Amino acid sequence: MPFGKLSDQKAREIVPGFYGKFVHTDRMTVSYWTIDAGALLPEHRHPHEQITTVIEGQLELTVAGETQVLGPLEIAVIPGDTVHAGRAVTDCLVIDVFQPARDDYR
């Protein structure tokens, strides 16, 4: 189906305070996140390449030991198998794009 409404999807809490809606193709996943202020994304890694874009709010990200607070329309590019973690400084809206697709989010 080439068209749909994100509003028709029920958000899933993947880690405490991180609520995601997901769109998948055979080769990529786009995640739309609503994140509560103060929510922590534990340090982790995965084989997927990731591009994170903050739409609203402030998100502190640590990628390969480097930390930066991202605001609206700022991005982070995270290579596959790179250790990263995060913390929502404020309530946030964030879009993540993953390649290859995140089967664990299906």
FENDA-V590690 format. One line per field, one symbol per residue. phi: phi as a letter, one per 20 degrees, with the letter a starting at -180 (. if undefined). psi: psi as a letter, one per 20 degrees, with the letter a starting at -180 (. if undefined). burial: 1 if it has 16 or more other ideal C-beta (glycine too) atoms within 10 Angstrom, else 0. Layout:
# FENDA-V590690
phi = ???
psi = ???
burial = ???
This chain:
# FENDA-V590690
phi = .ecacfffeefdeecgndddccccdfdbcdddddcfgnfddfgabbfffbddceecnccecdclnddbeedgmeccddfgmdfbbbbefcgcdcddddbfgeffdf
psi = piqrphiiqpqpogqpiooqpppqahirpppopppqpiqpoqprqripqpppppgqapppqpolippqppapjqrppoqqkpprrrpohrqqpqpppqprqnhii.
burial = 0000000000000000111111000000111111100010100000011101110011101110000001000001010000010111100101011100110010
